[in-house]
């Protein structure tokens, strides 16, 4: 009889928890669509998530901070946020909930606690929305389009206004581009609507017009014809890589800044969170977001350099195959990349080791690097073999990385994984560019050699770094408590 009573209690608790989660989802949506306040849970997106997703994220959060993070507590804090007059913002409900229970706040009501914490975050600065043009519509371009449109909200930040492609724009071409945007073999269905408007040569994405412009010469485009002004051009074609070539974008009417989604020459190569603050967007007009691998390893290397000091090291990246490889054996300008990508592990080179020093000058000449392309379409792994200056241990390294993943300037860049079962498919769709595998870390007995495993979604995680940098360049970074 007692067992039956216990089971009934479990059912009642489960129902109450799911009911609270439903309220959580409603407040999250109201804050986003009514007030342009985006809420995350320890960096994890919660907008457009279902009940089970939210419950699982709370469980992860509790394991991460080693304290229970209750949905009931989260809802209570969300109610307080909803009652406060706030500007457009990005707030971490996990961090707020954790701090409320970690600190001595029992004499302070929830609303008072939230107000005090948000005051610590600094003053709100007025932001002006920025028009964005995607120059190219390949793998990165389409993910950027998905994320920009899914997070448009009231349009207070980045506004995707147009996409530039080569070739005639016909009904068939637009239909094909719409289909590729709606459905992706790796990232699944787009959680929105996509319609074709051939008369205006546009796609209507979530009810908003995105013009498609045919051009092979960026300087010839007049964006003002589409009421696009002072736009940020995000070049994801890879066709233009140096300052002279990328400057052609700035000759177009209505363009003001350029962001390259690849390593660039003679321009700042930025890993957001590490060195973006070294370049003033008022003075610099062309930026590079570096490579996906550079964005994955640089945050981790910065933590180790700042905490333990790095003597030297080697990077080996186990990288998903990409579109520059052949589907079947055929001629290729580079050796080995001509062999069938989905059938072979392919040794190739990577410039990530050298590229790191552009963001972390202290590591100049200290890192060697190589790459192996493997038969997976997305999801990669960087192995860092480092000789450090100060002795350490597995436990100490994990404690250091966990601290940086929880607080500080790299919380958006580093996700700390505690899973014993983590594999490449698990990290697909992760917005952090660096996923630190704490269960795989190795340290030699002398405490001076580390082997760190860093996973990364080389498409989705990298695209989020591009968006973070775009917001910095466009000066539309919101008030944050993160």
Secondary structure, 3 states (H helix, E strand, C coil): CHHHHHHHHHHHHHHHHHHHHHHHHHHHHHHHHHHCEEEEECCEECCCCCHHHHHHHHHHHHHHHCCCCCHHHHHHHHHHHHHCCCCCEEEEHHHHHHHHHHCCCCCCCHHHHHHHHHHHCCCCCCCCCEEEEEECCCHHHHHHHHHHHHCCCCCCCEEEEEEEECCCCCHHHHHHHHHHHHEECCCEECCCCEEEECCCCEEEECCEEEEEEECCCHHHCEHHHHCCCCEEEEECCCCCCEHHHHHHHHHCECEEEEEECCCCECCEECCCCCCHHHCCCCCCCEEECCCHHHHHHHHHHHHHHHHCCEEEEEEEEEEECCCCCCCCCCCCCCCCCCCCCCCCCEEECCCHHHHHHHHCHHHCCCEEEEEEEECCCCCEEEEEEEEECCCCCHHHHHHHHHHHHHCCCCCCCEEEECCCCCCHHHHCCCCCCEEEEHHHCEECCCCCEEEEEEEECCCHHHHHHHHHHHHHHHCCCCEEEC
